[in-house]
């Protein structure tokens, strides 16, 4: 990983920090799947896309950037995806699972 103030962050630490910030935010949308993630070592960050069913917009793919050094999660955009694409994604294990989805009561943002 890149160095800041003489300390390099390893991948496991970066992902642990990402999960600590992302999971509490994304939990309201569960189940949630990570469909793409890219480490950016020189920035000590990770870019990732998640897919879930949104209460207002249907199935969406959201892009996030997690800055591991500052421990900040940035929302980078959202796009709708088709039901067929969502069905294919649902064959994978979710990043955040749930027993019962509470889509109507999820935050609208």
Buried (B, 14 or more C-beta within 10 A) or exposed (E): BEEEEEEEBEEEEBBEBBBEBBEEEBEBBBBBBBBEBEBBBEBBBBBBBBBBBBBEEEBBBBBBBBBBBEEEBEEEEBEEBEEEBBEEBBEEEBBBEEEEEEBEEBEEE
